[in-house]
Amino acid sequence: MHQQIGFARAPDGVRIAYATSGQGPVVVKAANWLTHIEHDAAAPAWSHWLRFFSSRSRLVRYDERGCGLSDWSARDLSFDRWVEDLETVVDTLGLERFTLFGMSQGGAVAVEYAVRHPERVEKLILHGAFANGMRTRGPESERKCEALAQIIEMGWGARNPAFRQLFTSLFMPGATDEQDHEFNELQRTSCRPANAARLFREFGAIDVRRRLRDVRAPTLVLHGRGDTLVPIECSREIAAEIPGARFESLESSNHILLEDEAAWPRFQEIISQFIGLSEPAATATASLDELTVREREVLDLVAQGLANREIAARLSLSEKTVRNHLIRIFDKMGVNSRAQAIVRARPVLQASLPH
């Protein structure tokens, strides 16, 4: 996936890093915790998300202040500044009308932006979102929020990933060992412990419940039924308050949907229908001419139904290497899933088999 990285200056002087990729109708993704626009394209948590949106639209995303390539020295990490940063990126790129996508705490930012700028938000999509944070849901939830913030402060920067693994398990309980390891590292590289704890406490104080009824854009709300980080009731409440909102539940316990779970293709289908995104156009690259010998071997095993771990064992590679091969294969073929790659490659693969 090819992307262009740029930097915008917020009114308070903080540098906000943003990235654009793909072509077509514009989709702006409000920032959420634990991203790094330079590393996410190859990260197992985010790469399939970016391929999906970039293959059908012009995706605009940015790192939250204090995280990723944005300024880590930002002093003000408040909700108002998060909304202001979204405004800054949109204005810097001169965007007029677009679909706004927000997940997790980025959903509340997207809601606030949509209320302030109804003329710009054509459609609003929220996934795994909440209108009010943990510190506003009663004493027990407030204590839990503070306990998790202290865990971040005490152990997130340590070499031992035990503290970070707690958050990985909350975000993606269905992850493989390799995905666990990669997300543990993403936490360390995307945000320093002090910033992460400050942000987590600020997330807990979010409350846009009074703004929901003022949203005018057609809205789609999605949530995993077994989400272990943000309860599905949070999205149900959002959908009930936003006029005309559509609610869809997904069969997943992961806050960040994984590529190999059944909920992922369903998520893509619902989003595509809601926005009106078309399937990526088949191109000459689907002939596999641009694939290396190794990439063709990997693709052939994918077509046989093997998982990454099985492919790695068959070819004496690491799972990470297999995943990197798949990322390059998808980019060259103009697809965003294993299923699409198999469909497009099947005629060529069959023709190459010995008779």
N, C-alpha and C positions, 0 to 999 in steps of 0.2 A: 504494500500500500504506500503510494507516494503522498507525502504531506508537505505543506509549507508552514514553517514556524515563524511567527512574528511576535512583537512585543508592543503593548499599549501602556500608556501612563494613566493611572487613575487620578482623580482630582487631588488626592492627598499625596501624589508623587510615587505611589507604589507601582512597581513594574509588574504587569500581568502578561504571562506568556500564553499565546493562543496558537492553534493549529487549524489549518483548513485542508480538506481532502475530498476527492470525488467531484462529480458534476451533477447538476440537476437541481430540483427544488431544494431550497436551503433549509437545513435542520440545525438549530443551535442547541447545544447541550449545555445546560447550566452546570457549573462546576460542582463536584462533590468530593468528599474526603478520599484521600489515598489514590491520587492519580499523578502521572508524570508523562506529559504529552510526548516526550522523546522516547520513553521506554515502553509505553503502553501498547504500541503497535505489535510488539513481540511477546507481550505478557499474556499468560494463559487466562487471566481473569478478564482482560479487556480486548484482546486482539480480534476475537470473532464479532464483538459488538462494533468495532471500528470498521471491519470489512463489510459487515452488513449495511450500515448506514452509508459508507463511502462508495459502495458499489451501485447505489440507487439514488444518491442525493449529494449535495454539497454539504458536508458535515463541518460545522464550526464548533470547536471545543476549547477549553482553556483550563489552566491549573489554578486552583484556589490560591488566594494570597497566603503566603506562609508555607506553600507546598510546591512540589515539582520544580519547574523552571521559573515560577513566579517568585517574587521577593520573599525570602525567608525572614527578613528583618522587619517585616511590616508590624507596626505596633498595634494598630486597630484591626482586630479580627472580628468585628461585630457584624450582625445581620445586615444592617444598613449598608455597610461597606461591601458586603457580598453582592447585594443587589446593584450597587453602584458599579462594581467590577463588571457585571454582566452588561450594564448599560454602556460602559466604556468600550468593551470589545465590539458590541453591536455597532456603536457609533464610529469606531475606528475603521471598521470594514464597510461602513456605509450601507448597512442592510435595511431594506424598507419593510418587507413582509416575509415572515418565515414561520415554520413550525418550531415550537419551543419544547424541548425535552428536559425533564428534570427527574432525577432519581435520588432516593434517600433524602438528605437534608437539602439537596439541590431542588427537590420538588417544591419546598416552601419558597425558595428564592424565585423559582419560575412562576409560582402563583402570584407573588408580590409584583414581579415584573409585568405579568399579564394584566394585572389590575391597573398599574400605573401607565401602561402603554398598550391599550386595547387596539389601537390602530396598526400596531406592528405584528401582533401575535395572531397568525392565521388559524393555527390549531395548537392545542396544548396537550402534551402527553406526560403522564406522571407514572413512575414505576417505583414500588417499594417506598413510597413517600409517606410523610407524616406532616400534619398541620401544627402539632404542638409537641415539643420535645419532652424527654424523660423527666426533666426537672419541674414540669408543669402537670404531671400525671399523678400526683399524690406523694406522700412521704416515703413510701417504700421504693417507688421508682426514682425519686430524687436521691435516696441513699445509694441505690445501685449505680446511678450516673456518677456520683462522686467517687465511689469505690473503683469503678473502671478508669476514671481519670487519674486516680492515684496509682493504679497499676501501670498506666502509660508512663507516668513520671518516673516511677521507681525502676521499671525493668525494660522499657521498650528499646533503649539504646544499648542494652547488654548484648554480648556475643551470643549467649545462650538464647535461642528463640522462644523459650517457654512462654514468656509473657506475651509476645506477639502472636503465638499460636492460639492463645485464647481468643483473640479478635478474628483470626483466620477462621476458627471453628464457628464463630458467630456469623461471619459473613458468608462462608461457604462450607457448611457441614458435610456436603456431598463431594468435596474435593478429593482428588487422589493425593498420594504422598508428594508427588512432584509439584502439583498445584499448590499444596500447602507450603512447600519450601519457597516457591516463587512469590507467593503472596506475603509470606513472612518477610522476604527481602524487600518487596515493594514498600512495606510499611517503613522499613529502615531508610530506604533511599528517597522516599517521596516526602518525608517530613521529619524534622527533629522532634524528640520527645516533648520538649517544652511547648512547642507549637501545637503538636498533636493533642496534648492535654488541654491547652487553652481552647482549641477548636472544639474538642469534645464537650467541654462545659458549655460553650456557646450554643452548640447544637441542642443541648438539653433545654436551653431557655427559649428556643423558637416558639412562636405562637402566632399563626396567621389565620386562626379559626374565623375571626371576624371579617376576613378578606374574601373568604371562599364564595360567598353569595354575590360578590361584585365581579367575579370572573365572567367575561362575555364570550370568550373564544370557545368553539366546540372542543370538548375535553374528553380524553380517554384516560382511564385510571386502571393500572394493572398491578397485581400483587401476587406473590407466591403464597399458597395456602399455609405452608408450614414455615414461613420465614421466621428464623430464630433470632433475628436482630430487631426487626420492626414488625410488630404484630399486624396481621391482615386487617384487623379492626380499624387501624389508622387510615388505611385507604378507603375502607367502606364509609367511614365518616366523611372523608373528603368528597367522595362521589355523591353522597347523600346531600351535601351542602352546595356543591357547584351546580348551577342550573343546567339541566339537560345532560349531565355527565354520564358517560358510559363506563360501566365497571366490568372488568374481566379478571377472574382469578385463574392462576396457573398452578399446575401440579408440580410444585417445587418447594424445597425447604431452604433453598439458597437465596440470599439477599442479592447476590450477583449471579445471574443465571450462567451456568456452565454450558459450553458448546455441545457436550455429548449427552445432555439430559433432554428428555422428551419435551419439556416446556420451551426449549429454545426455538425449534421450528414453529411452534404455535405462537410464540411471541412475535417472530418475524412476520408471520402471516397476518396477525391482527394489526400490527403497525403498518404494514404495507397497504392493507385495505383501508385503514383509517386515513392515511395521508394521501393514498393514491399513487404509491410508488410502484413502478413497473419492474419486472424481472430484469436483471442485468442482461444486456444484449449479447448474444453469442458472437464471438469474434473469431478471426483466423487463429488466434492463439489457442483456441480449443483443440486444434489439430495436434497439440502437444509438441509442435516443432521447437518451441523455445525451452522445453524441459530438458534438464540434464539427464544422463543415464540413471543416476541415483534417484532423481525425482520421479522418473518413470517407474522405477522399481517400487518406490514408496506408494505411488498412486495405484499401481497394480495390486498391491497388498491391501490398500484401502478398499478397492473395488471387490476384493475377495471377502470383505467384511471384518478384517482384522483391526483390533484396537491399537492405539499408539504403543502400548506396552508390548503387545505381541509383535508388532512391526519392528520395534527396537530389538527384541530378542532374535527375530529372524535375520535381521541385517547386521547384528552386532553393533548397534548404535545405542546412544542414550535416548531416553524419552524426549528430552529437550531438543536433541538434534532432529528427531523425527518431527516434532512440532514445528521447528524452524523450516524444515523442508516443506511441510504442509502450507505454512504461511506463504512461502515463495510460489508454491504450486497454485494456490488460490489466486494470488496476485496475477500471475502470468495467464491464468485461464479466465480471469474476470468473474470468479465465483466467490461465494462467501460461506459455503458449507461443504461437507463431505458428500452429501447427497447430490448437490448440483455438479460437483466435480465428476462423480461417477457417471451421471447421466450424460454429460458432455463428452466424457472420455470413452464411454463404453464402445461406440462403433470403431474407434481407432484401436482400442485395446483388443477387441475381438478380432480385428483384421490382422493384428500382429501375432496372434496365437498360432502355433503350428497345427496344421490340419492332419 
